[in-house]
Amino acid sequence: MDEGRFALTGATLTGMDDLFGVWDVPPAAAVQFGAPAEPAWRVELPDSRAEARAFLEQKRRALKRGEAHLAEAERRLSRVAAGGEGVSFAVGGPEAELQRALLAMEEPAAYAPDWRADADRGKLFQRWRAFLDEVRAFVSRYAQVETEMAGTLIGRTTVGWTGDFEVLLGPGATAEELALHRESVRLALQSRIALIRLLTVVGTGAAKLALRLTVPGAQLLVLPAAWKFVRDVLHELREWPGRQ
């Protein structure tokens, strides 16, 4: 095996694609509505221990960048919520799109009972709800992480929300290989915390944006737009890191 793989199984998390560039996530087409499968991480390390360490280090750096990008998205969302001071919405990008969405929400017709009949809004609302349901199922269960090297299981760790660990070690696993498995578990848990942090940023940002609107239930109505803004900023910063 020349390259490693950090795969998320049993969940799709369709709205964030590969989630900060850390996980390999099933495509959106794989979404199945109904009882969700058990989410788990499967870490396939390169055969060489040196390459395995380098692979995990690459994932650590990707997660760190993703956390920094999320912090930047939070700052930009707060600026829009504050009224856009110092932000030029005319140049396009996530800020301009979010501003247009807020202006549309202030139109009386936007809050007619059939407002979701609008194709674009309806699609965004459905994607937001699907993402929210997937994340809820994902974070409400225990974390299970499997690490293998050269097709051989090194370890399988199950972590409960109370902090209890259940570890199954692969036969003949060395101390260095077990250290690689521990690092895989640490990355999986840190990435789950980042996902929860993302939801917090969206919820807090939606609450701030709602203060700009004068209609009942504004915070719930603006959640999909806030989520899309955060998603778009993360994609923008990953594609153009220098813009952060």
C-alpha positions in Angstrom: 0.0 0.0 0.0 1.6 3.3 -1.1 -1.0 5.6 0.5 -3.0 5.5 3.6 -6.7 6.0 4.0 -8.7 7.6 6.9 -12.2 6.5 6.1 -15.5 7.3 7.8 -18.0 4.5 7.4 -21.7 4.3 8.4 -22.2 8.0 7.9 -22.2 10.4 5.0 -22.1 13.9 6.4 -23.0 15.1 2.9 -23.0 18.8 3.6 -19.3 19.1 4.4 -17.8 16.8 1.8 -14.5 15.5 3.3 -14.7 17.5 6.5 -11.6 19.6 6.7 -9.6 17.3 4.4 -9.2 14.6 7.1 -11.7 11.9 6.3 -12.6 10.0 3.2 -16.4 10.2 3.4 -19.0 8.3 1.3 -20.4 10.5 -1.5 -23.7 12.3 -1.2 -25.3 9.7 -3.6 -24.8 7.1 -0.9 -27.2 8.8 1.5 -29.9 6.4 2.7 -32.8 7.8 4.7 -33.9 5.6 7.5 -32.1 3.8 10.3 -28.4 5.0 10.1 -25.6 2.5 10.2 -23.1 2.5 13.1 -20.5 5.2 12.3 -16.9 4.2 12.6 -13.4 5.2 11.5 -11.3 2.8 9.5 -7.6 3.8 9.3 -5.6 2.0 6.7 -1.9 2.9 7.2 0.8 2.6 4.7 2.9 -0.6 5.1 6.0 1.2 6.1 6.0 2.5 9.7 7.9 5.7 8.6 5.2 6.3 5.9 2.5 5.5 8.5 3.8 8.2 10.8 4.1 10.7 8.0 0.5 9.9 6.9 -0.8 10.5 10.4 1.2 13.7 10.7 -0.3 14.9 7.4 -3.8 14.3 8.8 -2.9 16.2 12.0 -1.8 19.2 9.9 -5.0 19.0 7.8 -7.1 19.0 11.0 -5.2 22.0 12.4 -5.7 23.9 9.2 -9.4 23.0 9.2 -9.8 24.3 12.8 -8.1 27.5 11.8 -10.4 27.9 8.7 -13.4 27.3 10.9 -12.3 30.0 13.3 -12.0 32.3 10.3 -15.4 31.4 9.1 -16.8 32.2 12.5 -15.2 35.7 12.4 -16.5 36.4 8.9 -20.0 35.2 9.9 -19.9 37.5 12.9 -19.0 40.4 10.7 -22.0 39.8 8.4 -24.2 39.5 11.5 -22.9 42.8 12.8 -24.3 44.5 9.6 -21.4 43.9 7.3 -19.2 46.7 8.6 -15.9 46.6 6.7 -17.2 43.9 4.3 -17.8 44.6 0.6 -20.8 42.5 -0.5 -20.5 43.7 -4.0 -17.5 41.6 -4.8 -19.3 38.3 -4.5 -18.4 35.3 -2.5 -20.0 33.8 0.6 -20.6 37.2 2.2 -22.5 38.5 -0.7 -24.6 35.4 -1.1 -25.5 35.4 2.6 -26.4 39.0 2.4 -28.7 38.4 -0.5 -30.3 35.5 1.4 -31.0 37.8 4.4 -32.5 40.5 2.2 -34.8 37.9 0.6 -35.9 36.7 4.0 -37.0 40.2 4.9 -39.5 40.2 2.0 -43.0 39.5 3.2 -43.6 36.9 0.5 -40.6 34.9 1.8 -42.5 33.9 4.9 -45.6 32.7 3.2 -46.6 29.2 4.4 -45.3 27.7 1.2 -41.9 29.4 1.3 -40.1 26.1 1.0 -41.7 25.6 -2.5 -38.9 27.8 -3.8 -36.6 25.2 -5.5 -33.3 26.6 -4.3 -34.5 27.3 -0.7 -36.2 23.9 -0.5 -33.0 22.1 -1.7 -30.8 24.0 0.8 -33.3 23.3 3.6 -33.4 19.6 2.8 -29.6 19.3 2.6 -29.3 21.1 6.0 -31.8 18.8 7.6 -30.0 15.7 6.2 -26.7 17.0 7.4 -28.1 17.8 10.9 -29.7 14.3 11.1 -26.5 12.6 10.1 -24.4 14.6 12.6 -26.9 13.9 15.4 -26.7 10.2 14.7 -22.9 10.4 14.4 -22.1 12.2 17.6 -24.8 10.5 19.7 -23.1 7.1 19.5 -19.9 5.8 20.7 -16.7 6.2 18.6 -15.2 3.1 17.1 -11.7 3.3 15.5 -10.0 0.4 13.6 -6.4 0.7 12.5 -4.7 -1.7 10.2 -1.3 -2.0 8.5 -0.5 -4.2 5.5 -4.0 -5.6 5.8 -3.5 -6.7 9.4 -5.5 -5.4 12.3 -3.4 -3.4 14.8 -6.2 -2.4 17.2 -9.8 -1.6 17.5 -10.9 1.0 20.1 -14.4 1.8 21.2 -14.8 5.1 23.2 -18.1 5.9 25.0 -19.3 9.4 25.9 -18.4 8.7 29.5 -14.7 8.3 28.5 -14.7 4.5 28.9 -12.4 2.7 26.5 -12.6 -0.8 25.2 -9.5 -1.9 23.2 -9.0 -5.0 21.1 -5.4 -5.5 20.1 -4.3 -7.3 17.0 -2.3 -10.4 17.4 1.4 -9.8 17.4 1.0 -6.0 17.3 4.3 -4.2 18.3 4.5 -1.3 20.7 5.3 1.1 17.8 2.2 -0.2 15.9 0.0 0.3 19.0 1.4 3.9 19.3 0.2 4.4 15.7 -3.2 3.1 16.6 -3.4 5.5 19.6 -2.6 8.4 17.3 -5.4 7.2 15.0 -7.9 7.2 17.9 -6.7 10.7 19.0 -7.2 12.1 15.5 -10.7 10.5 15.2 -11.8 12.0 18.5 -10.3 15.4 17.7 -12.1 15.5 14.4 -15.4 14.7 16.0 -14.9 17.6 18.4 -14.2 19.8 15.4 -17.5 18.7 13.9 -19.4 19.6 17.1 -17.6 22.9 17.1 -18.8 23.5 13.5 -22.4 23.0 14.6 -21.8 25.5 17.4 -20.5 28.1 15.0 -23.5 27.6 12.7 -26.0 27.8 15.6 -24.4 30.8 17.2 -24.0 32.6 13.9 -27.6 32.0 13.0 -28.7 33.5 16.4 -26.7 36.6 15.6 -28.0 36.9 12.1 -31.6 36.5 13.3 -31.2 39.7 15.2 -31.2 41.5 11.9 -34.6 40.0 10.9 -37.9 41.0 12.3 -40.0 37.9 11.6 -41.0 35.1 14.1 -38.7 32.1 14.1 -35.9 33.9 12.3 -33.2 31.9 13.9 -34.6 28.6 12.6 -35.2 30.1 9.1 -31.6 31.4 8.8 -29.9 28.2 10.0 -29.5 26.7 6.5 -28.1 29.9 5.1 -25.6 30.1 8.0 -24.6 26.5 7.5 -24.0 27.1 3.7 -21.9 30.2 4.5 -19.6 28.2 6.8 -19.4 25.4 4.3 -18.6 27.8 1.5 -15.9 29.6 3.5 -14.2 26.4 4.4 -14.1 25.4 0.8 -12.8 28.8 -0.2 -10.0 28.8 2.3 -9.0 25.2 1.4 -8.8 26.2 -2.3 -7.2 29.5 -1.7 -5.3 29.3 1.6 -3.7 32.7 1.1 -7.1 34.4 1.4 -7.4 33.5 5.1 
